[in-house]
Amino acid sequence: MTPAAIDKDAVARNFSVAAGSYDGWATAQAGIADALVRRLPGDFVPALIADLGCGTGLLSGRLLARYPSASLVGVDLAGGMVESCRKRRIGGARASFRTGDAEDPAALPDGADMAASSCAAQWFSDLSKTLRMWAASLPAGGLIALATLVRGTFPELAAAHLEAFGTPFPGLDFPDADGLAGTLREAGMRIYAADAIELSSVHPNAREALRSFRKIGARVPGRRPLGHHDMRMLLAALDRRRNADGMVALTHRALVLVGING
Ligand SMILES: C[S@@+](CC[C@H](N)C(=O)[O-])C[C@H]1O[C@@H](n2cnc3c(N)ncnc32)[C@H](O)[C@@H]1O
């Protein structure tokens, strides 16, 4: 996987602005967090969990419920997201939240025996390197629990863009699912689960589907907004792809990966 240049200040700004609307729109992300928690080993009891790219705490809350004796530190690039977790006192005294870059070893909490992350890693600049760093920070028996969107996500948007303009959709360069389990193995981890899953968010029309990206803060930095005419063409092409219920679906393809250290 090639490291991608990503403007992290812009990513942080975009997600910060969306902190108030995120939970109302992040239906697919909530489903992916549930899928990740369902795949965790029954006999593992963490003491300190790091939720890396914690956002508004969708995964944090689920992990704290699953592991009632664990503490959790949530780390996110976006100050607005961190503030939202703090204000709502997610996890009460068992949890704390701070700003930081999950790709920076200095941002990881000392002593964590579980590194968890859901729907954040597609924004990283070098996921393989970051996974190796997380693995190296864990004790023997420690766990990485990762869910990330992968290549092939939003096929409806890709097809609509191709139809409207004859070119591939210039969206986020999602990581390739192949090879991520191998990265963990090379880092000395045993693979407990590596599952491809698919979840769709559904919207009454194409305009609302595209609005959902803004509402969760998922805006690709540096991408020029479409002009009115091009936007109309894209919306029309996406509206032509309504499903049998007359809705516009956005298919999220994710890899759920759980590895145990040593
Ligand atoms: C789509 S949200 C997912 C949030 C949450 N984990 C969930 O499942 O709903 C992605 C989050 O990852 C954060 N993020 C992206 N890159 C990051 C990085 N390098 N370090 C820490 N957080 C990052 C964003 O700020 C955003 O809050």
The ligand as a Gaussian input file, in Angstrom:
#p B3LYP/6-31G(d) Opt

LIG

0 1
 C      -15.908000       8.435000      10.218000
 S      -15.332000       8.982000      11.779000
 C      -15.395000       7.474000      12.749000
 C      -15.520000       7.777000      14.202000
 C      -15.823000       6.598000      15.118000
 N      -14.686000       5.718000      15.265000
 C      -17.030000       5.819000      14.664000
 O      -16.936000       4.611000      14.481000
 O      -18.085000       6.447000      14.482000
 C      -13.586000       9.100000      11.490000
 C      -12.862000       9.787000      12.630000
 O      -11.467000       9.511000      12.494000
 C      -10.762000      10.669000      12.859000
 N       -9.412000      10.573000      12.266000
 C       -9.065000      10.555000      10.959000
 N       -7.732000      10.421000      10.847000
 C       -7.236000      10.360000      12.107000
 C       -5.925000      10.228000      12.652000
 N       -4.838000      10.157000      11.866000
 N       -5.783000      10.178000      13.989000
 C       -6.867000      10.284000      14.814000
 N       -8.128000      10.424000      14.355000
 C       -8.311000      10.449000      13.017000
 C      -11.602000      11.811000      12.317000
 O      -11.302000      13.038000      12.921000
 C      -13.008000      11.299000      12.634000
 O      -13.451000      11.734000      13.896000

